[in-house]
């Protein structure tokens, strides 16, 4: 009887489990998307007043995103009572 040889098994790669986004992360993504949408609307607006309005909204949302990212990434600081 002929002995059957098996090819060595490849090590299995464990799939990295990515945790679901937190509500804070979801909100940041929504704000980023809104800022991008307003920037695109600004670029395509034909009325100068609307162009400026959308540009301003895009900038304000982008600033808000940056500020919120800093807050989320910073360690929790509690004021002493």
N, C-alpha and C positions, 0 to 999 in steps of 0.2 A: 504494500500500500504506500502510495506516494504522500509524503508529508506536505501539507499545504503551508506556504509561507505568506505572511501578511506584511503589507507595507507598513512601515512605522506610522503611527497616527500623528497627525499634526496637532500641536497644542491648540486647544480651543481658545479663541479670543473672547474674553468676557466682554459683553456689550456694556459700554459705559451707560449707566443709568443717569439720565439728565432729569433733575427734579423739575416739576412743573413750575412755571413762573409764579412768583409771588404777586399779590395784588399791586404792590409798589412797582414791580417790574412791568406788569401789564399796563399800568397807568403811564409809565415812562415811554413804553413803546407806542402807546396811543398818542401821547403828546408829540413824539418824534414824527410819527406819521402825519399828524395834523400840521406840524411846522413845515414838513416837506410839501404837503398839499397846498398850503398857503403860498409857499415860495413858487410853486408851479403856476398857481393862479395869478400871482403877481407878474410872472414872466409873460403870460398869455393875455393879460388884461389890456384892452385897447384904451380905456379911459384912464388918463393919468391919475385921477383921484383914487380910483379903484386899485390901480397898480400900487400906489403908495400905501393905501390901506392894507392890502394883502401883504406887502413887503414888511410893514410894521408888525402885523400879526405874526408873521413867520419869525421875525427876529425876537419878539417877546416870548413866543413859545419855546424857541431854541434856548433862550436865556433861562426860562423856567426849568427846562429839562436839565441843563447844566447844574443849576442850583439844587434841584431835587436829587440828582445823582450824587452830589457831594454830601447831602444829608443822609441818603441811604447808605453810602459807603463809610461814613464817619462812625466811630464807635459811639455807643449810646452814652450821652452825657446827661446827667441829672443834676440839677441844682440842689445844693445842700439846703435842707430846710432848717 
